[in-house]
Amino acid sequence: MGSMTALVATLMLWSSMALPAQAYPNYAPLQYRLRDVYDGPSFFNHFNYYSGKDPTDGYVSYVNKLSAQSLNLTYATSNTAILRVDASTPNPGPKGRQSVRIESQRAYDSGLFLFDIAHTPTGCGTWPALWMSDTLNWPRNGEIDIIESHNTGVQGNEISLHTLGGCSMGGERRHTGSAVSMDCDIAVGGNAGCAVMGDSSTYGADFNARGGGVYALEIRDAGIRIWVFHRDSMPLDIANGQSPNPSSWGAPLADFPGTNCNIKSHFRNLNIIVNIDLCGEYAAMASHYTQMSGCPGSCADFVATNPGNFNYAYWEFRSIRVYQAV
Ligand SMILES: *[C@@H]1O[C@H](CO)[C@@H](O)[C@H](O)[C@H]1NC(C)=O
């Protein structure tokens, strides 16, 4: 190679490295094949029950599998799987009200996940979440909060990603939700993550009154996208479950393109986690508990002394289906 050619080649290489790729990613269709189905009476057999101390400081006592079954806090039949908060103990004392947190035994790096949900939990003091994380390697392997809400849940679903530094969501996005924070780095903004709000139909009473629906999550190198479909507007390829094709669904509720985030390096080995925390860092905040939801007194006092408040604090899943690109 002549020295001039070599110099030009070096400059071109240097400039392509120095300029970060800013283009919106290519979400060309992938071919998905069904890998795992969580449903029916064996739904809970694919999950571990987390029964340690709540790492997020909730007024909650997570029970193990045997206790959850005997207290009927988890319950599954051929077409439903329910996770609930203890709604009968008059005053559970300092250890907190009993609830459940389950974590899938399988972990995933990518794929298409269809969460068919008939009911989302609501009630003052509740902090429910459906999320994916590698909790033993957090935040290195990332966290995807597919559904997160608090208290009465009227504000809608807050979707967010949480990562190490170097993952942010500036630039073009194609989604219908409202972006409320851009940096996914847990060290920024008090670990707010990069978050997108859905409207009031995406969670709680409104979502439940429509019979719930399907949350679809796609994790791929190009980006992470989340759609929500109410039961009366379900795409046919989701309803029949054969070969779902996200590129036929229109704009998602939340689009987290890989433009300024290396998705593959920030998100891996993720377990599916479903829980209902009580009070804690998110639900007990005055801005959430008192101002947004109008809940009375102090969160822990209210949760301790109002068991009947938890009659609607339950998740009801019809199924979870996991597809992987072939
Ligand atoms: C457990 O909960 C389910 C769902 O709410 C209910 O249908 C069932 O009767 C309960 N079982 C017992 C033993 O209470």
The ligand as an ORCA input file, in Angstrom:
! r2SCAN-3c Opt
* xyz 0 1
  C     -57.061    -18.923     46.673
  O     -57.214    -17.794     45.821
  C     -58.010    -18.063     44.676
  C     -57.938    -16.849     43.784
  O     -58.350    -15.689     44.405
  C     -59.413    -18.429     45.088
  O     -60.198    -18.689     43.947
  C     -59.353    -19.666     45.957
  O     -60.636    -19.997     46.429
  C     -58.425    -19.422     47.145
  N     -58.257    -20.669     47.886
  C     -58.418    -20.724     49.178
  C     -58.187    -22.060     49.804
  O     -58.736    -19.763     49.841
*
